[in-house]
Amino acid sequence: MTHDDTSPATPSESRCAPVSAFFSAGAQLRLWVVALAALAFDLWSKTWAFKNLGPYEVREFIPSVLSFRRSVNPGALFGMGKGMVPVFIGASIVALGFVLYLFACSAPNRRSLHLALGFVLAGSLGNLHDRVFVIVDRVAIPGQRPILCKIIENDESSAYIWIGEAPDGAAPKLIRREGAEITRVGVVRDFLKIDPQVRGHDIWPWVFNVADSLLVIGVGVLMINLWTERRGVSREMGSTSAGVS
């Protein structure tokens, strides 16, 4: 008889379960169906947003709550750590390995844990995909803020460069060359914006995507699982101590 998904783990399960989910067809199916479906939705939603939204368009989805707008992010979750794309790619690969390790150490009936791991797997893969395959131009002009764009025409004999909005070159315009330094960088496509404000300030200033949401939800559920396990272990150790005394 197997214990329910919500029941506390034993001390041995807090490390690795006696029977690994890795060898359970049901657990494997649960993990990968969730991960692949969520990944497909993330990639589709990014493609939809950048195909159907104009470069500067703001489209309300839920009035005064949630809107759609295009943005590219060279950093990590919610724009943190810009300019560290190779580090983020390496960290994503390590995180994916850790997710698979947690799955292998779990029991086959840990449904909520597997759901959370599927979300984290999908979120990591979704943003990793963008950093590897969505490459844009970064134009740095002395004294100005660097521009993320797509270079349409770059005649070195001209004093101007034709650029468009990243990543597709929409809304082309001319900028002065002025000793511009051009590099290529991987970015993540974002398009979701939470709109409510308090005293004129956004309560959530970042533009994000479905993958970011999956990561936040997945990590949140993982933390709840860890907290539940620790409470269960503490109660069991307390009961054991009371029985010995």
C-alpha positions as CSV (number, residue, x, y, z in Angstrom):
1,M,0.0,0.0,0.0
2,T,1.5,3.3,-1.1
3,H,1.2,6.5,0.9
4,D,-0.6,9.5,-0.5
5,D,1.3,12.3,-2.3
6,T,0.6,14.8,0.6
7,S,1.9,12.5,3.3
8,P,5.2,13.4,4.9
9,A,8.4,11.8,3.8
10,T,10.4,9.4,6.0
11,P,14.0,10.3,6.9
12,S,15.3,8.0,4.2
13,E,13.0,9.7,1.6
14,S,14.4,13.1,2.6
15,R,17.5,12.1,0.8
16,C,16.6,9.5,-1.8
17,A,13.5,7.4,-1.9
18,P,13.9,3.6,-1.6
19,V,12.1,3.2,-5.0
20,S,13.2,5.9,-7.5
21,A,10.7,7.7,-9.7
22,F,13.3,7.3,-12.5
23,F,12.2,3.6,-12.8
24,S,8.5,4.4,-12.8
25,A,6.8,4.7,-16.2
26,G,3.9,6.7,-14.7
27,A,6.3,9.2,-12.9
28,Q,8.4,9.6,-16.1
29,L,5.2,10.2,-18.2
30,R,4.0,12.7,-15.6
31,L,7.2,14.7,-15.6
32,W,7.8,14.8,-19.4
33,V,4.2,15.4,-20.4
34,V,4.1,18.4,-18.1
35,A,7.5,19.6,-19.1
36,L,7.0,19.3,-22.9
37,A,3.5,20.7,-22.9
38,A,4.6,23.7,-20.8
39,L,7.7,24.2,-23.0
40,A,5.6,24.1,-26.1
41,F,3.2,26.7,-24.7
42,D,6.1,29.0,-23.7
43,L,7.7,28.9,-27.1
44,W,4.4,29.3,-28.9
45,S,3.4,32.2,-26.8
46,K,6.7,34.0,-27.5
47,T,6.4,33.4,-31.2
48,W,2.8,34.6,-31.1
49,A,3.6,37.8,-29.2
50,F,6.5,38.9,-31.5
51,K,4.6,38.0,-34.6
52,N,1.3,39.8,-33.7
53,L,2.4,42.8,-31.5
54,G,4.0,45.9,-33.0
55,P,7.4,47.0,-31.6
56,Y,5.8,49.7,-29.4
57,E,2.3,48.3,-29.1
58,V,0.7,47.8,-25.7
59,R,-2.3,45.5,-25.9
60,E,-4.5,45.0,-22.8
61,F,-5.4,41.4,-21.9
62,I,-7.1,42.1,-18.6
63,P,-7.7,45.9,-18.3
64,S,-5.5,47.5,-15.6
65,V,-4.2,44.1,-14.6
66,L,-2.2,42.4,-17.4
67,S,-1.1,43.6,-20.8
68,F,1.1,42.4,-23.7
69,R,4.1,44.3,-25.0
70,R,7.4,43.2,-26.7
71,S,10.7,43.3,-24.9
72,V,14.0,41.5,-25.2
73,N,16.0,40.7,-22.1
74,P,19.8,39.9,-22.2
75,G,19.7,39.1,-18.5
76,A,18.2,36.4,-16.4
77,L,14.8,36.2,-14.6
78,F,13.1,39.6,-14.6
79,G,16.1,41.3,-16.3
80,M,18.7,40.6,-13.6
81,G,22.4,40.2,-14.5
82,K,22.5,41.7,-18.0
83,G,25.6,40.9,-20.1
84,M,26.2,37.5,-18.4
85,V,24.6,35.3,-21.1
86,P,27.3,32.5,-21.0
87,V,27.0,32.3,-17.2
88,F,23.2,31.9,-17.5
89,I,23.5,29.2,-20.2
90,G,25.9,27.3,-17.9
91,A,23.7,27.8,-14.9
92,S,20.7,26.6,-16.8
93,I,22.5,23.4,-17.8
94,V,23.5,22.8,-14.1
95,A,19.9,23.5,-13.0
96,L,18.5,21.0,-15.5
97,G,20.9,18.3,-14.1
98,F,19.8,19.2,-10.6
99,V,16.1,18.8,-11.6
100,L,16.7,15.4,-13.0
101,Y,18.6,14.5,-9.8
102,L,15.7,15.5,-7.6
103,F,13.4,13.5,-9.8
104,A,15.6,10.4,-9.6
105,C,15.7,10.8,-5.8
106,S,11.9,11.1,-5.4
107,A,9.3,8.4,-4.9
108,P,7.1,7.4,-7.8
109,N,3.9,8.8,-6.1
110,R,5.3,12.3,-5.4
111,R,2.9,13.9,-7.9
112,S,3.1,17.6,-6.8
113,L,6.9,17.4,-6.7
114,H,7.0,16.0,-10.2
115,L,4.6,18.7,-11.4
116,A,6.9,21.3,-9.9
117,L,10.0,19.7,-11.5
118,G,8.2,19.6,-14.9
119,F,7.5,23.4,-14.6
120,V,11.1,24.2,-13.6
121,L,12.4,22.0,-16.5
122,A,10.1,23.7,-19.0
123,G,10.9,27.2,-17.7
124,S,14.7,26.5,-17.8
125,L,14.5,25.0,-21.3
126,G,12.3,27.8,-22.7
127,N,14.7,30.6,-21.7
128,L,17.7,28.5,-22.5
129,H,16.3,28.0,-26.0
130,D,16.0,31.8,-26.5
131,R,19.5,32.5,-25.2
132,V,21.0,30.0,-27.6
133,F,18.9,30.7,-30.7
134,V,17.5,34.2,-30.4
135,I,20.6,36.3,-31.2
136,V,20.5,40.0,-31.7
137,D,22.9,42.9,-32.3
138,R,24.2,45.1,-29.4
139,V,25.3,48.5,-30.6
140,A,27.3,50.4,-28.1
141,I,28.0,54.1,-28.9
142,P,30.3,56.1,-26.6
143,G,28.2,58.2,-24.2
144,Q,25.0,56.5,-25.0
145,R,23.0,53.5,-23.6
146,P,23.7,50.3,-25.6
147,I,20.9,49.4,-28.1
148,L,19.6,45.9,-28.6
149,C,18.5,45.7,-32.2
150,K,18.8,43.9,-35.5
151,I,21.2,45.5,-38.0
152,I,19.5,45.7,-41.4
153,E,22.3,47.5,-43.2
154,N,25.8,48.3,-42.1
155,D,27.9,50.0,-44.8
156,E,31.2,50.9,-43.1
157,S,31.7,53.7,-45.5
158,S,28.5,55.4,-44.3
159,A,28.1,57.6,-41.2
160,Y,24.8,55.8,-40.5
161,I,23.6,52.3,-39.7
162,W,20.2,50.9,-40.5
163,I,18.7,49.1,-37.5
164,G,15.4,47.6,-36.5
165,E,13.8,46.5,-33.3
166,A,15.1,43.2,-31.9
167,P,14.8,40.4,-32.8
168,D,13.1,40.8,-36.2
169,G,14.2,44.2,-37.5
170,A,10.7,45.8,-37.3
171,A,10.3,49.6,-37.4
172,P,13.7,50.3,-39.1
173,K,15.5,53.6,-38.5
174,L,18.9,55.2,-39.0
175,I,21.4,55.8,-36.2
176,R,24.7,57.6,-36.4
177,R,27.7,55.3,-36.4
178,E,30.0,57.5,-34.2
179,G,32.5,54.8,-33.3
180,A,29.8,52.2,-32.6
181,E,30.9,48.9,-31.2
182,I,28.8,46.0,-32.4
183,T,28.5,42.6,-30.7
184,R,26.1,39.7,-30.9
185,V,24.2,38.5,-27.8
186,G,21.6,36.0,-27.0
187,V,18.3,37.4,-25.5
188,V,15.1,36.1,-24.0
189,R,11.8,37.2,-25.5
190,D,9.4,38.8,-22.9
191,F,5.9,40.1,-23.4
192,L,3.8,40.0,-20.2
193,K,3.4,43.0,-18.0
194,I,1.5,43.3,-14.7
195,D,-0.1,46.8,-14.8
196,P,-1.4,47.8,-11.3
197,Q,0.3,50.7,-9.7
198,V,0.6,52.1,-6.2
199,R,1.0,55.9,-6.0
200,G,2.1,56.0,-9.6
201,H,4.7,53.2,-9.3
202,D,4.4,49.8,-10.9
203,I,4.0,47.1,-8.3
204,W,5.8,44.8,-10.7
205,P,8.0,46.8,-13.1
206,W,9.4,43.8,-15.1
207,V,8.2,42.5,-18.4
208,F,8.4,38.7,-18.3
209,N,7.3,35.5,-20.1
210,V,5.6,32.2,-19.6
211,A,8.9,30.5,-18.8
212,D,9.6,32.9,-16.0
213,S,6.1,32.2,-14.5
214,L,6.7,28.5,-14.8
215,L,10.0,28.9,-12.9
216,V,8.5,30.9,-10.1
217,I,5.5,28.5,-9.7
218,G,7.8,25.4,-9.9
219,V,10.3,26.7,-7.3
220,G,7.4,27.8,-5.1
221,V,5.9,24.3,-5.1
222,L,9.3,22.7,-4.6
223,M,9.8,24.9,-1.5
224,I,6.4,23.8,-0.2
225,N,7.4,20.2,-0.7
226,L,10.6,20.7,1.1
227,W,8.9,22.5,4.0
228,T,6.3,19.7,4.2
229,E,9.0,17.0,4.2
230,R,11.0,18.7,7.0
231,R,7.9,19.1,9.1
232,G,7.2,15.4,8.6
233,V,10.7,14.4,9.5
234,S,10.6,16.6,12.6
235,R,7.3,15.1,13.8
236,E,8.6,11.6,13.2
237,M,11.9,12.3,15.1
238,G,9.8,13.8,17.9
239,S,7.6,10.8,18.1
240,T,10.6,8.5,18.1
241,S,12.3,10.4,20.9
242,A,9.1,10.4,23.0
243,G,8.8,6.6,22.5
244,V,12.4,6.0,23.6
245,S,12.0,8.2,26.7
